[in-house]
Structure formats: C-alpha cells, structure tokens
Amino acid sequence: MDSYKIIIDKFKNFFDRKQNKIPAFIMILGCIGLLLVFLSEFIPKEKQISKESFSADFTEFNEKENILEDRLENIISKINGAGKTEVMLTFASSEEYFYAENHTEEKDENELKTENEIIIIEGENGEEPVFLTKKEAKIRGVLVICEGGKNALVREKIIEALCALLDIPSNRVSVAEMA
C-alpha cells in the first residue's frame, strides 16, 4: 500500500512543479491519444467487402470465361481442317463496373480538394448505386490446340477468326497441334 502512495506522490510532485508544465502537457496528450485508440475499437467500421462476395464475383467471372472458351472451341472446330479443338484464354484485367458519382472540388488557399461520392438510390432490394456502364474483361492472349494445328492454312484461318472475334492482334494468338 505504501508503494502506491509513493507513486501517487511522485506524480503529484511532477505535475505541481512549474518548470515541468510542458512535459506534463505532452504526457496528458499521450494518455488521451492512447484512450482514443482504445475507444476506436468500439466504433463500428464501414462495411467491408466480404470474402464470400469476392469469391462469388470471381466464380461468376470464371463461369463467363468457361462459357466463352466453350463457344470458341465450338466455332473453331467447325473451321475446315481444324478437327477436335481446345481453347484457353488469359485475361489482362477483369470486368469493371462504373457508377454515377457526385464530383465536388473545393479550393483552399494553397490546395485543391476533390471528393467523389457514388450516387445511391432506393431500389427494389434496398439502397443501390446508380449503374452507368460495364467494361468487359480485356483478353491478353488465346491458346488453341487442335488436330489440324500442324497445317499452316488451318492455323492462319484460326488466327484470323480469333483476331476478328476478340479484337486482339495476331501476336496474341497461338495455335498448336493436338497430341
């Protein structure tokens, strides 16, 4: 019990001395800062993207990718001489969605502050952002493996068809013979 009194007396002496006002003020600010950090744990945070939501979006993107690959396999296999075909796509980016935003700019004396806020409306399923447009995933390259891949004329027809369908340059398309 005596040790507590000694510590309390030392604190009182430290804060009572006139020359120690600045260190005492800094110490008090530090304690307030620690208290605010502790209390911030109890403040509710904004809704974060859940792993399930991200996983669902990724699964949906993979399904679209598989559907596109299947459609391309079906089309290419109909080219004269191609035969049985398998297609693999690689993407440089995924789909991007664009929403309506309120854009505000505020000029202070020395700096320009800009703020973008997504416009939210009341929809069928509660609050929803105002959807503007969607940018499709960008295809990086295509690999085609087919029975007729050894024939130069068949390879040229396949490359030409894929360049026209996917709007990609011919150097992003590879055609190989199936083993």
N, C-alpha and C positions, 0 to 999 in steps of 0.2 A: 504494500500500500504506500509505503514511503517513496518507492521509486516513481510511482505515478505522480506524487506531489512534486518531486524534484523536476520531472519532465515538464509539468504544467508551470512550475515557477520559472524554468528556463525559457519557455515560450513567452510568458508574461514579460520577463526582463527583455527578451529580444524585441518584442513589439513596443515596449514602453520607451526605449531609448530613442532620442531624437535623431541621431545620426543613422539609424537603421530603417528609416521610413521607406526608402526606395527598394531595398531587398525584401522588406516585408510586403510591399505592394506587389512585387513580382511573385512572391510566394503565394499570395492570395489569388492572383490571376491564374497561376498554375493549378491551384486547387479547384478553382471554378472551371477551368478547361477540362480537367480530369472528370469532374462531375458531369459536364455536358457530354463528354464522350461516353460515359457510363449510361446516361439517360437516353442517348441516341439509340441505344439498342431496343428501347421500348417504343420508339416511334415507328408506326407502320411504314414500310417501304413501298415504292411504286411496284405495280405488277410487273414481274419479270417473265421473259419467255421461258416456258417450261420445257423440260427435255422431251416430254410427250408431244408437245406441239411441234417442236423442231423435228422430231422423229417422224411425225405424221406428214409434215411437208416434204421431208426427204424421201419417204416411202412413195408419196404421190408423184414426185419428180422421177423416181426410178421406174414407176409404172408407165409414165408417159414415155420415158426413154425406151423401155422394152417394147411398147406398142409401136413406136417409130422404127425401131430396129426390125421388128417383125414385118411391118409394111414394106420396108426397103428390101428385105430378103425376098418377099413375095414378088415385088416388082422386078428386081434384078434377075431372079430365077427365070423370068419369062423372056429375058433377052436371049435371042438365038445363040446357042452355044455355051451359055453360062452354066446350065445344069443346077445341081444342088448348091445352095448358097447360104453362107452365114455372114452376118454383118455385126460389126462392133463400132459404136460411136463414142467419141470422147468430147467432153464439153469444156469450154474455156470459162463459162460462167453459167449460173443457174437463172431461172426466171426472176424478173424484177417487177415489183408492183409499184405503181405511182399513185399517190393520193393527193387530193386537193389540200393546199396549205394557205394559211394566212401568213403573209410576209410583212414584218414590220422592221423599220430602221429608225434608230434613234441616234442623233448626233450630240455628243458632249463637246466640251471644249477641245479635247485632244484626240478623241477616239470615236469610232462609228460602231454602234452595237446593232447587230441584226438578230432577229428572232424568227424562227419558223415554227408554226403550230399547225398540226394536222386538224382539218375541219371534221368535226364529229356531228352526226345527225342521229335522230331517233329512227331506227329501222325496225324490221319485223322481229329480229332477235335481240332487241335492246339497242344500245348505242353502237353505231358502226361508223368507220371513217368513210369519207366520200371518195370512191374509187374513180380514178381517171383513166388509166391505161395499164397494159401489161407488156413488158418487153420480153420476148421469148429468149430462151437459153441460146447462147452462142456456141455453135459447133466448132470444135478445134480440129477434129480430124475423123476420117472414116477408114476402117479396115474392112475389106471384102475378101472373103475366102470362098472360092467357087471351083467347081470341077473344070470349067473352061478357062481358068485363070492363066494357063500357060500360053494361050493363043493371044497374040498381040492385038488382033482386031477386036476380040471379045473384051479384052482389058480396056481398050480405047472407048468402046461403046459404054461400058460400065462407068468409067471415069466421067465421060461426057454427060451421062444421065444423072449421076450424083451431083456434079457441079451445077447442073441446071435445077435439080430438085432442091438442093440445100443451099444454093447461093454461096458456094465456097470455091476457092481456087483449086486447080487440079493438083498442085503440090501437096494438098491436104488429104488426098485420096490415095490409098494403097490397095492394089488388087493382087492377090496371090492365088496360086493353085492349091486346091484342097488335096490333102494327102490321102 
